[in-house]
């Protein structure tokens, strides 16, 4: 299943690009994003948390990179933007043995 490309006019898109987390040109998360998300997932696993709510590692990854430089409203927009991107990546890695 192919998900639609993220909306480059979304309020979070420019901030994510400026932070080096998302490429508007490619419509894909960057290596920096993947690294932050992997570290967040590793932290959750080390705590013994194995929930399926992807918002928690997304928030942790965003906080690692952006810290307290964003407002709560911006954080909500960022999570709203990245959740379908992460879900699409998760779906792809579940079905693609080369991903």
PyMOL commands that set and color helices and strands:
alter all, ss='L'
color gray80, all
select helices_A, chain A and resi 13-18+31-46+54-66+72-95
alter helices_A, ss='H'
color red, helices_A
select strands_A, chain A and resi 22-23+28-29
alter strands_A, ss='S'
color yellow, strands_A
deselect
rebuild
show_as cartoon
